[in-house]
Amino acid sequence: MSVRLHPHAQARMAERGTTEAEVTATVEQGERFPAKFGRTGFRRNFPFAGTWRGRTYATKQVEVYAVQEGGGWLAITLIVRYIGATENRS
């Protein structure tokens, strides 16, 4: 299955801390759910164990909102949630 990125989704990736590989994996292997405006949502959790904006998180959850186009998907936008925050002790 092919996954293409709309320019809006590409811009959101850098802002929200995800990669094209994670977006593709979310569409290909994530949980599928209906979304507004005839779109389809995909959700997947990734082990993170990293720092985002000064806090350490255990998990990164990526949600992709896409439309079917031809034989593949066009990712319109995405949301990233960081889960399991811990205090940084420096």
N, C-alpha and C positions, 0 to 999 in steps of 0.2 A: 504494500500500500504506500502511495506517495503522500508526503506531507509537505505542503508549501507554506511559506510564511508571508502574510500580508505585511507591507511596510510598517503598519501600526504595531503589529506583534513583534517585529524585529526591534523597534524602538523600545518597547516595553521590556524586552529580555534584559537588556543592559541595566535599565533603571531598577528592575526588580530582582536581579541576581540569578538568572537561570541561563541555560545554554540551549542551543538549537538541538543538541542531542537529547537533552531532557524533555524538550517540547515534543520532539518526534516520539520518544519512548512513551510519553504520556498519552499521545493519541493512539499509538499502536498497541499499548499494553495496559492502559489505565482503565479505571471504572468509567463507564459511559452513562450519561444522564441527559434528559431533555433540558433545554435552556430556552430563554426568550427569543423572540424574533425568528423562529424556525431554525435556530442553531442547535448544535449538539455540544454538550460539555464533556470534558474528559478530566479525570482527577487521578493523580498518582503521588504517593509518598516516596521520597528518596532519603536514604541515610545522609546526614549532613555533617554533624560533629564539627562544625566550623563557626566562624564569627561573622555576623552580619550587623552592621551599624553599631558596633561596640558591645554586642551581646553574643553569647555562645548558645547555639541551638543544636539539638540532637537530630531534628528532622526538617526537611524542606518539602512542603506540599505544593505541587504545581497543578493549576487548573487551566485548561486551554479551552477556548470557545471557538468552534470551527463550523464551517459549512461544507457539505459534500460538493465537490466540483470535479466533473469528469469521473475518473476512476480513483480519485484520491480525496484528500481533505485540504482545505485552505484555512489555516489558523488565523483568526481575525484578531483576537486579543488573548491576554493571559493574566493570571493572578498568581502570585507566589506568597505563601504563608510560611513563616518559620515557627516551629513548634518545639516546646521543651526547653525554654530559656533557662540558663543558669547564670549566676553572678560571675563576672570576671574579677578575679582578685590579683591585681598587679601591684 
